């Protein structure tokens, strides 16, 4: 009788796991780089500090909304009213500031509270009344848009006070920008080191210290490079 042999699958080495490239995880980054290269070839000012500063300034609203939408989408729902609610909250803030002479801080607090209350009501209807999010937010979109047009009369509410206008149109000084950059670099370094020590504590495989230091260096270069580009124009947008 012949002895039965078993084949043991070859496990990838730890070094291979450390440097394994996940193409799917970096697809969006590659697409973004390709878009930037294309537009920089089409127009020489695309990658200029002025244009990049304007892009970051305009992107801030979309980025904040996207953070909240992630939680909604992960839960398997959809929010069709987010744009209309932003318009309504912004309209209320402008009316309080221009028509009723409210200072900037109470206006911001009121606007955030209004958005939170509306979100709570919609979430309560979806969670406890079992109404589909599509229906609730579709109705909310129409209500908020109509309320905005009705209260403002479809006219521009201006001029805003300098304090409130500074939130969206002001820039930090060069020194403040570098301070933010250094603080961001320190926070990123602490997070990377804490993650490494936590994996060691629980017995997981960890990448070599040189790789961690390389990650810190790349992250620091991106952060400080961003600060340098923004400071070469007017500073980091508030």
LINURPE-V188148 format. One line per field, one symbol per residue. ss: DSSP state (@ for helix, = for strand, . for the rest). phi: phi as a letter, one per 20 degrees, with the letter a starting at -180 (. if undefined). A space follows every 50 residues. Layout:
ss: ???
phi: ???
This chain:
ss: .............@@@@@........@@@@@@@@@@@@@@@@......@@ @@@@@@@@@@@@@@@@@@@@@@@@.......@@@@@@@@@@@@@@@@@.. ...@@@@@@@@@@@@@@@@@@@@@@@@@....@@@@@@@@@@@@@@@@@@ @@.........@@@@@@@@.=..@@@@@@@@@@@@@@@@@@@@@@@@@@@ @.......@@@@@@@@@@@@@@@@@@@@@@@.....=.
phi: .efeddedfeefffffffdfdefffdffffffffffffffffbfefefgf fffffffffffffffffffgfffffndbceeffffffffffffffffeed lffffffffffffffffffffffffffddlegfgffffffgfffffffff femlcfebeffgfffffdcecffffffffgffffffffffffffffffff fenefcfgffffffffffffffffffffffffdcofff
